[in-house]
Amino acid sequence: MEPAIMAGKAVHGAESKEPLLPIADVSNGPRSCDTGAASVSGTVLNVSTSIVGAGIMSIPAAMRVLGVVPAVLLIAAVAALADSSCCATPRAPAAAARTPGVMGDAFGRAGAVLLNVCVAFTTMGTLVVYLIIIGDVMCGSAAGADAHVGVLQEFFGQRWWTTRVVVLLVIALLVLLPLVLRRRVDSLRYTSAVSILLAVVFIVISLGISIYAVIKGTVKMPRMFPDFSRLSSPFELFTAVPVIVVAFTFHFNVHPIRAELKTSSDMKEAVRISLVLCAAIYAAVGFFGFLLFGESTMADVLINFDRSSGAGVPQLLNDLARLSYALHLVLVFPLLNFSLRINVDELLFGGKRSPLVIDTPRFMFLTAALMALLYALAIAIPSIWTLIQYGGSVFPVSLSLIFPGAIVLRNTQRIAKKKDKALAVTMILLALISSSIAITTNIMSS
């Protein structure tokens, strides 16, 4: 599929290889003297880490709803749409103005503010989910039928230092805070590499448990297509679309990462490599999770690992699967925090001329305030999976499909071709139809 961001001809008819909506040279004001040194391999790792987050846990459940074949096709289609739309996300101008460029050009200040709010809500919600999942893995959860014992309680029993309040506070102060205080995205390339390795470890463990279960004869091949007899309505199939879209929502991290690359063309290559890698990871995790747990696959597949795979494997192996995923989220956390901090700074201190990265008091204040807020929300909210079902149908879908499509249709640069507009309309319609049906279905099932 030819990306929608590419224009075949320039305004005056000359051939052009420039992107229709180019990626910005900067994320939030002028570059610092340290930028422009990131490598393509480091960018691939950071983009891949931005993509593979909490959304991976819901892929097996989405595959249970759709069946293997439609789920894999949907993963490939959403990855292709993400490739087409990521470069059409708003860019910040190189001038002193801090309003995101393309969104501001297309829809004015109101559109730019709407983008900032959408990114802030998306990243904040995702980071709270990360902390809650980490707390569930380490400290357990007592949410009715989904109750499970945490790794710390499993080994040490109930202690004051194994409670969620204490464990998350220690992790936030000793592990997350030093990482989020890094001022360059490329400085996280090594932690990103480890996070991708942990995602692979999770896949390998799932594969090992699945193979063991197949040999023991305790599982059977998963369904290739939907079983409509198990669905309350055929429209329930659409509830899987926002899940996959959320799993590929990384657009808000494109510009902070791109700002540290030497050339724009490297970002396009890095994004495509990352999308292929992450699509393969999602398909593998979805298949092995659905194979292992079948129709009992839950929205949070870690719950299934906590209880029993039904294969008679040692509980230690299940614990390793949970811990590898929790550590993966710990290392993904700083990347999303970059975008959260930048967008909150844009909303609160949009009039400031100095870039956030060189304004130490402002940088430290925002970092500390956001970490405190995220920690408080993670402690106060026992479970937000219901909110994710609704929020995932609004904010991430808007960032991934609606905003990029709307910018192309606005066509302020007058260089969008018919195929660009056709793809933009397709993205917007897919987002509106699937999200509306998913929200309505969730409300009715509730």
N, C-alpha and C positions, 0 to 999 in steps of 0.2 A: 504494500500500500504506500503510495507517495504521500509524505507528510503534508498536512494541510498548511503548514507554515511556510512552505516553499512556493515562490512565485516563478512562473515560467518566463515572464518578460517584465522588464521595468516599465515605468510609466510612459517613457517615450518610445517603447517598442524594442529597445535593445535587450539582448539576452542578459539575464541577471542570475547570479548564483547566491544572492543575498537572501536570508530568511525573510519571509513575509512579515513576521513579527519577531525581530531578532532578540536574542537573549541579551540581557544587560551586561555592561562591563562592570557595573558595581551593584552592590545590593542595597547600600544605604549611605550614599554620599561618596566622596572621593576615596580612592584606594589609599591604604596606608603603604608605607615603604616596604612592608613585608609581603605584600600580596604579589600575585603573578608568578609564584614559585611552585605551585602545586603540580604534581605529575598526573598523567592520565590514569595510571594504575591506582594512585591514591584517590583520585576523583571517583573512579569506579567503585572502590571500596566504600567511600562515604555515601555515594548515591544508593548503592545496594543496601547499606545499613539503614538509610532513610526509608527505603521501601519496606524491607522485612522488619516488621514490628509486631504489635499485638494482633494485627489482622490475620497473621498466619494461624492462630489458634482456631479461627472460625472457618477455615477452608475445609476441613473434614466434614463439618456440619453442613456447609453449603453443598458439598459433594453428596451428602446423604439426601438432601432435598432434590438435587438435579439429576443425580446419577453421574458416573465417571465421565462418559463421553461429553455430554453437554457442559459439565463443569470445566473440563480441560479446554473445550472450545471457547467458553466464556472467559477463562483466564487469558487465553491467547488474544481474544478480541479486545479485552480491556487493556492489555499490555500494548497492543497496537494503537489504540486510541490515546493511551498515555504518551506514547512516543510522538503522536501527532499533535498533542495539545500542550505538552510541557513547555515547549519553546514559545507558545503563545501566551504564557502567563505574564502578568504585568512585570515590567522592568522599571527600575529606578533610574532617574536621569543622572547624568554625570555632573550636572550643574549643582548649584547649591540647593535648589528645590528638592524637597524630600518626598513629594507625592509620587507614588509609583507611576512610572512614565506612561505605559500603554493604557492602563486602566484609567489614569487621569486624563489622557488625551481623548479617550473614547467616551467617557461618562463623567468627566469633571471630578471635582473634589469629592462629591458624594460617592462616586464609584470607587475612588481610591480608599476612602474611609471604610466602605462596605467590604472591600477586599481585606484591609487590615483587621477588621472585626472578625471576618470569617476565618482568616488564618489563625488569629489569636484563640478563638474558641476551639478550632480544630486541634491545634497543638496542645492547648491547655487540657482539653478533655483527654487527648491521647496520653499525655504524660501522667495524668491522674490515674488512668487505666493501668499504665505501666507500674506505678507504685502499688496500686491495689493488687495486681497480679503477683508482684514480688512479695507483698505481704501475705497473700494467700499461700504461696509456695513455701515461704519460710515459717509462717505462723499459723496457717490453717484458716478455715472459714467456717462459720456456723450459720450458713444461710439455708436453713430448712433442708430440703432434699439434696441440695448441693453441698452440704457440710462435709468437710474433709480435714484431716489432720495435717499440720505443717511439718516440714522436715525437722525443724528444731524440736518440736514437741515429740516427734517420733523417736528422736535419739536421746533427748534430755528430759522429756516430760514437761508438765506445766510449771514454768518458773516466771518470775517477774521479768527477767531479761529475755524471755522468749515471746513476750507479748508484742502485738503489732506496733503499739506506740513506741516501745523502746527500740525494736529491731529496725523499723523504718527510720527512726531518728538517727541511729548509728550509721545506717547505710547512706542517708542523705548527707550527713556531716563529713564522714570519713571517706566515702567513695564518690558520691555524685558531685558534691560541692567542688572538690579539686578539679573535676573534669569540666564542669560548666563554667569555671573561671578561666578556662583557656579562651583566648581572644581570636584565634585563627582556626577556621574549620579544618584546614589541612593538618593541623597539629594532632587531630584525632584519627589520622589515617591508620595508626597502629592498633588503637582500640577498635576501630572499624574492622580491621582485618581479623582480630580475635572474635568479634561479634559474628562475623560471617562464618568463621570456623565453628563457633558454638552452634549456629544454625545448622551447619552440616553435621555436627555431632548429634544434634537432636534428630535429624533425618536418619543417620546411621543407626542410632538406638531404636528408633521406630521400625526401621527396616529389619534389624536383628530380631526384635520381638515378634514382628509379623512373620518372618521366616520360621522362627521357632514355633509359632502358633499354627502355621500351615503344616509343618512337619508333624506336630502333635494332633492335627486334625480338629482343632478347636475353633477354626474359623473357616469361612467359605468365601469364594470370590464375591466382591461387592457388585451391586447392580450397575449395569452400564448405562441405564436410562431411568427416567423417573417412574416411580410406582404411584400412579394416580389414586389407587385405592387407599394409600396411606396419607393422602393430602386432604385437608378439609376443603380446599378449593384449588382449581388449577392456577389461580392467581398467586397461590403461595410460592410458586416457582420464582416469581419476581422478587421475593424477599432475599434471594441469594445475590441479586445484582448489586445492591449497595454494599454487601459484604465484600465482594470482589473489588469493587471500586475503592472502598476504604483501604483495602490491602495494597492498592497501587497509588495511593495519594501521597505524593512526595514533592509536588510542584513548589511548595513553599520553601523547600531547601535548595532549589535549583540555583537561585541567584547568589546566596551566601557562598555556595560551593564554587559556582562559576567565577565569582569575583577574584578568586585566587589562582585562576588558570591564565596561562600566557596568551592563548588564542581561543576564539569563540568556537572554531571547528572542533576542538578537542572535546568540548562539552557534549556535542551531538553524538560523537562516537562513544563517549563514556556512558551516556544515558541509554543508548541502545544495547550496549554490552550488559549493563546493569539490569535492564528490563528482561533480557533473555535469561540471564542467570536467575533472577528472582522468580520469573514465571516457571522455570524448571523446579526451583525449590518449592514453590506453592503446589505445583502439580504432584510432586513426590510426597510432600507432607499430607496433602489431601487424600491421595490414594492409599498410603500406608495407614493413616489414621482411620479411614473408612473401612479398610480391609480388616483392621484389628478389632474395631469396636462395632462395626456394622450398624444396625438400626438403633443401637443405644448410644451412638456418638452424640456427645453433648456440644453445646455452643462453645464451651470452654473445654477443649480436649484435654487439658491438664487435669481436670476433674476425673476423667476416665483413667488416666495414668495413676492417679492417687488411689483410686479404689482397687481395681484389679483388671488386668488385661484379659483375664480368663484363660491365659495361656500357661499358667503355672510358673512364670518366670520369677526370679527373686525380686523382692520389693526394692532392693538396692538398685536394680536396673531401672525401675520406674522412677526412683528418686533421682538418679542421674539424668534422666530425661527432663524431669521438672527443673532441676538445678541448672542444667545447661541452657534451658530457655529463659529462666529468670536472670542468669548472668548476661545472656544476650540482650535482654531488655535494659539492664543496667548500662551496658555499653552503647545502646542506641539512644538512651535518654539525652546525653549532651547534644547530639545533633539536632534533635527536635527543639531543644531548649534555645539553640541559636535563633531559630525562626520566631519562636515565641517572644524572646527578648527584643528582637529587632522590631516586630510589629507592635508590641506594647509601647516601645520607645517612640515609634512613629505616631501612635495615638496620643500619648501623654506629653511628649516633648517634640512635637513636629516642628516647632519654631526654632529649635536649637540648630546652630550652624555647624558645630563641631561634631564629627562622626562619633557614634557611641563607643567605638573601639578605642579611641584615644581620650575620651572623657572619663577618667578613672572614677571620680565620685558618682557620676550618673550610672556607670557600668556596674559598680559594686552595689549601689542602692537597688537597681532593678534586679540584679541577680539574687540578692538576699531576699528581697520582697517576694519575688516569684517562687523561690524555693520554699519559703515559709508558707505561702498560699497553697502551693501544690501539696505540701506535707499535710497541712490542715484539712484540705479536701479529701485526701486519701484516707485520713483517720476518721473523718466525719461520715463519709459515704461508705457503707458496708459493701454495696454492690451497685454498679452502674451499667450492667449489661442491658437492662431495659432502656436506659437513656441512650446507650450506644445504638440500639436498633433504630431509634428515631433520629438522633443526631447524625448518624452515619448516612441517613437518607437526605440530609440537608446540607451540612457544611462541606464535608469531603466531596460530595457529588457536585456541589457548586464550584469548588476549586478545580476539580479534575475535568469537568465537562462543560458546565454552563458558562462560567466566566470566559474560558478560552474561546468557546463558540460564539459568544456574544461579541467579543472583541473582533473576531474575524468578520462577523456580519456588519459590525459598525464600520469597518473598512475606512478608517480615517486617512490611511496612507494611499487609498485608491489603487491598490495593487492586488487585491484579492481576486482570484479567478473563480469561475463557476464551480469547479470541483472543490475549491477551498470552502466556498459558501455551502455547497451541498453537504460536505462532511461536517461543517459547523452545525447546520440544521439537524443532521442525524444525531450528533452528540447531545444537543439540547433536548431533542425529542426523547431520546433514550433516557436521559437523566430525569426529565419531568414525568414521563410515563411510568418508568420503573419505580421511582421514588414515591410517586403518588399511590401506586398500587401497593408497594411495600408498607407504607405508613398505614393505609386503610386496612390492609390485611392484619397488621400487627394490632391495630385498635380493635378490630372485630374479634381476633383470637383472644385478646385480653378480657 
